[in-house]
Every structure is written in structure tokens, then in C-alpha cells.
């Protein structure tokens, strides 16, 4: 048997209260009574009335104000106001507060019961509509969750979402397979604890401190992933993992091929150059023959320089550059500037060198750093027009040494800037008569990478370029 609906009567003692109780009980409702604010609060807390009938005044307080307070707590509770008389002000206030309606004398018991029934029916219809909307919204959200889960777990790349405290709040199946974990075992835990891979932790640390966005994550089984770190406003961070193992293998095959071909070319080139030098000793050469031999020797030297660059690049990419010693970068840079002084004077350039005092040392290969300076400053000399300026600056910041090499050359087109560190790539605005193989900056980047540094360029077409190199300063071990 269905339990009768409960009507809460918040009214002062009066004949209307007694009449209302009898009428509602006769109509099949249960009733309970409250005579003041505290009693109303207790009754609402102890039971769940289907409707509240409240007087315009309750124990000296405004029934409208009390009703507004209850609607803040119970927004779906239908409330009828019993007003002392019908006025436009009462009607406006009832609408403003959001009550179901109001009744006023003269009033028959049937009128009161009918008003209660109308309010309950309206509340029932509203409840049915809300439940229907909630059901439809919930079903829609469930479909969206399923669709999102399907998409998220079928993305070819690994995806990890972290909150602001670096706890894992989402991880897809690919990322779980990459690190060999189950999603349930890492959900809600700090990534440092759940995925303690050193390359991943290094990327997260450097990204937070330096804004680093890309990093390679290497596994012992030969897999290599390109990791991308991106902040998500108001959420935290996202880490995506793209498998580049096959690209690394292709690059390794290409490097081996270039290395082999370079070695095979060097010996015959040396022989050809040697015989070219000996031709002049076999007898006098006329003017044309001497010119041809000079061109031959120049071409052989250019090819030999190219082969040497390829061999250097191959050694760097293969990881053979393991020599390290404590060096002062400003001393190596000063030596480079002395050697290149003749080229600077020949091009009528102004070179300004600034270095902060007491720069920290580096643990590096001094020969490779000299090669890096030769290429960067040599490029600045090559591309800066006569009368131009080259500005070189060394400074320390945050445990790093920062090198800036600026020139007033033609600049680099924006479309070329992402590719200038690639092998054999030359900018589209480089004149044909400017010598170069397109390997110099590739070698510079490999040297910087092997020293755990970073390099990038900022350039404006027609105004010049600035190359930035950031290298970690040497920190002596704590004894």
C-alpha cells in the first residue's frame, strides 16, 4: 500500500490550522505541524514532506523570507503561501520568490485541498520532466564517455594526462604498453612514482624549469619515442609519446651509408690530389694548364672538406665524441676570434665580443667547441655584407652558459628556419656563389646535442640573424 503524502503545515495556532489539518487528513494526506523557524527546520530535517504550506507570518517572521531560505536548500519542494488577504504585492512576491502559489480567505476546505493537489501535480510533472532530462543527459554523457574512451584508447600515440600536482588522471592503452603498466595501477598516483623512467623524468623536470617541449625517451630494447609536453589550462599537463624507432633505424642506416661512402672516397681523392701536385714537377705547364690544375686542386679540396665534414658528423651521431675535460668557453672563443681575424679584416667587418666575468667552466670536448665556434662565426662572416657588424656575447644564467652570435646579414626566411639544422639544407635566399655544403649547422647541432645543450635561431629577413646556444655549466661533485 502506497504511503500517504506528507504535508508540512508551518502556521501559527489558529482555527485555519485546525481546519486545514482535518481537511487534508480527510483527503488522504498525512500532516505535520511547525510553529516557528526552529520547528520548521527540524520537521524538514526529520521528514521529507511532499509540500509545505506556510503562513504569511510565522511566529513573527516573514513567511516569504522563510520560504526563500527553504528553497535555497530544497529547490524542488512545492510551497504554498497562506496570505491574510489577496494583494498585488503578495502576488508579485510569490512570483519573485518562486513559490507554487498562494491561498487567501475567504477559503473553503475544498479550495485548500484543490490548491494542494494542483501544486503537487505541478511538482510531479516538473519532477518527471527533470528526471527525464537527467536520464537523457546521463545517457548522452555515457555515450560521450564511451566514445571518448574508444577514441582515447585507439589513438596510435601514447597519451598521459597529469593534474597540476603531476598525478596521472588519464593514460591510454598505448602509453600503458610503452611503459608496461596497467592503467588501474598508476591512476591517481604521481608520475615520478608510477613511471620512473629516467628520460621521462628528465623531460618533465626540464620542461617545468626551461619550457622544453620535446624530448626523446629511449628503452633498453631499442625502442625510441618522441615525447611532447604541453600544459593544459586549469587541468595540468599532457604528455604524448610517438614511436620513432623506425625513423631512428633509418637514420642509423643512412649514417652508416654516408660514413662508409665517405671513407671509400677519401683514399682516391688523396691519390688524385697527390698526382695533381706531381704533374707540375714533370715539366713546365702553360698558362691554361696551370689554371686547369688550380681548379682541379680546388675542387678536390672542396670534396675532401665535404668528406671530412661527413665523417665528423658520422662520428658525432654515432656517439664517438666521448672526450670531456674542464674548459673555459671564453678562452676557446677568444682563440677562434684570433684565427678568424684575417677573414674579418678581409670582409671589412666590425666584431664586438662581450663576456661576463668569472663565467663557470664547462665539462666538454674543447676541439668540438672550437669547431662549433668556427662554424657559427664563420657563417656570420660569410653572410654579413662588407661594413656589417657581428656581435658575440657570453653570459651565465641559471646554471647554464648562453652564447649569442648575431650578424647583420640577409636574415633567414621564416619557411627555412625550422630546417636550417638539417643535413645539406641551405636557405632559399643564399646566393649561388656563396660556398658551402649545408653541413656546418648540422655539425653544430650535433655538437650541442652531444653536450646536452640546445640551439635555436631568431632571424628577421633583411635585418640579420641571432643563433643561441645554451650549454650546462660544470658542477663539481660534492665530496
Secondary structure, 3 states (H helix, E strand, C coil): CCCCCEEEEECCCCHHHHHHHHHHHHCCCEEEEECCHHHHHHHHHHCCCCEEEEECEECCEEHHHHHHHHHHHCCCCEEEEEECCCCHHHHHHHHHHCCCEEEECCCCHHHHHHHHHHHHHHHHHHHHHHHHHHHHHHHHHHHHHHHHHHHHHHCCCEEEEEECCCEEEEECHHHHHHHCCCHHHHCCCEHHHHCCCHHHHHHHHHHHHHCCCEEEEECCCCCEEEEEEEEECCCEEEEEEEECHHHHHHHHHHHHHHHHHHHHHHHHHHHHHHHHHHHCCCCCCCHHHHHHHHHHHHHHHHHHHHHHHHHHHHHHHCCCCCCCEEECHHHHHHHHHHHCHHHHHHCCCEEEEEECCCCCCEEECHHHHHHHHHHHHHHHHHHCCCCCEEEEEEEEECCEEEEEEEECCCCCCHHHHCCCCCCCCCCCCCCCCCCCCCCHHHHHHHHHHHCCCEEEEEEECCCEEEEEEEEECCCCCCC
